[in-house]
Amino acid sequence: MKDALKTVSDWLAKITDLLVSLIALGVVIGILFDDKFGVIEGIGNLMVKFGDNGLAGLVALFLIVTWYQKK
């Protein structure tokens, strides 16, 4: 059972790393080629949503960043 959980955890970590890399690639492509995929606009909208929620948004953002760094 522990091996199965470790395997699933490893897969999720690899998928998360892949998604972060794809987001970074999307941002670079957006900067170079006028944001054809809307990645930069999507990130901007996400930051606006966190900002509109005031302190709760900042706490949520802090928790997400802390959770991701524990990996």
C-alpha positions in Angstrom: 0.0 0.0 0.0 2.8 2.4 0.8 4.4 1.7 -2.5 1.2 2.5 -4.4 0.9 5.8 -2.5 4.5 6.6 -3.2 4.0 5.8 -6.9 0.9 8.0 -7.2 2.6 10.8 -5.2 5.6 10.6 -7.6 3.3 10.8 -10.6 1.5 13.8 -9.2 4.8 15.5 -8.6 5.9 14.9 -12.1 2.6 16.1 -13.6 2.8 19.3 -11.4 6.4 19.9 -12.6 5.3 19.5 -16.2 2.4 21.9 -15.8 4.6 24.5 -14.2 7.0 24.2 -17.1 4.2 24.5 -19.6 2.9 27.6 -17.9 6.4 29.1 -18.0 6.7 28.2 -21.7 3.3 29.8 -22.3 4.4 33.0 -20.6 7.6 33.2 -22.7 5.6 32.4 -25.9 3.0 35.1 -24.9 5.8 37.7 -24.4 7.5 36.8 -27.7 4.4 36.3 -29.9 1.7 38.6 -28.6 -0.1 36.1 -26.1 -1.9 34.1 -28.7 -3.0 31.5 -26.2 -4.1 34.0 -23.5 -1.7 32.7 -20.8 -0.6 36.1 -19.6 -4.2 37.3 -19.6 -5.3 34.3 -17.6 -2.5 34.8 -15.0 -3.5 38.5 -14.8 -7.2 37.6 -14.2 -6.1 35.1 -11.5 -4.1 37.8 -9.7 -7.1 40.2 -10.0 -9.3 37.6 -8.3 -6.8 37.2 -5.5 -6.6 40.9 -5.1 -10.4 41.4 -5.1 -10.7 39.0 -2.2 -8.5 41.2 0.0 -6.9 39.5 3.0 -8.6 36.2 2.3 -7.1 36.2 -1.2 -3.6 36.9 0.2 -3.9 34.2 2.8 -5.1 31.7 0.1 -2.2 32.7 -2.1 0.3 32.3 0.8 -1.1 28.9 1.6 -0.8 27.8 -2.1 2.8 29.0 -2.3 3.7 27.4 1.0 2.1 24.1 0.0 4.0 24.0 -3.3 7.4 24.8 -1.7 7.1 21.9 0.8 7.6 19.5 -2.1 
